[in-house]
């Protein structure tokens, strides 16, 4: 797909790509320049407090294997993040 850079270095991402990636206004993208190309990668930012809760769950799971999660989705569900 060909897009054009506008004034102020703005571009419009094609709606098909936004739909395929499930991107919405306000979502965050990381911009990476590598090997002469520009890459946009969707990212999710969690508050520090939530990251600390996740780290504590991981430490607990490592200390007591019976508490290990089968998937990251289950861990997020337990945290109330999904």
C-alpha positions, 0 to 999 in steps of 0.5 A: 500500500502506498501512502503519502506523508503530509505537512508536519510529517503526518501520515494516514494509516489505511483503514484496512490495516487499522481494522486488521490490527484492531487499532482504535483512536488513542492506541499507542504505537512504537516507532522503530527505524531499522535498516532504512525502514520505519516500523510501527508496532502496537503497544499496551502500556500498563500502570506501574502498580499493575506491573508490580501486581503482575510481578508479584503473581509471577513470583508467587507462581514460581515459589509455588508451582501449583499456582502457575498459570496455564496462559498469560490470558488466565493470569490477566483474567485473575488480575482483572485486566481482561 
